[in-house]
Amino acid sequence: MKWACKKCLLAEMDKDAYYESMYEYIALLPVDVKTEEEEYQRRLSLCKQCDNLESGMCRKCGCFVEVRAAKKVNYCPSENKYW
């Protein structure tokens, strides 16, 4: 598995390699940790409707929503808890 630089700032990294490593991370999550696909897509659909989504990131917590939504135990950080 190749990862983006773990000790680098975003400005120091190749953007394409960083996003690729993020999607690889999601794909390799263990089944017992990973959100089922239907629920994952539902979560992302709700995020896309939220005013706090900006450039793939949640303005409430600073996460990349695609990574946050990929883990079963995670939840929406909004006061409204959309998922």
C-alpha positions, 0 to 999 in steps of 0.5 A: 500500500502506498501512502502520501507523506504521513509527516507532510503538510498538504501544501508539501504533497502531490494532490493526486497522490494524496487523494489516491491514498485516501481512497485506498485507505477507505477501500482497505478498511476491515469489513467490521469497521467499514460502513456498508455501501448503501449506508455510505452513499446515504451519508455522502448524499446527506453531506452533499446537501449540508451547508457545512460541506466545502471542497469535500471537507466538513467545516464543523470538524475539518474532516474529509467527509468521504473518510468520516462516512466510511467508518461505521462508528463515526457520526455527523458532527453537525448539531443536527446529526444528519447521520 
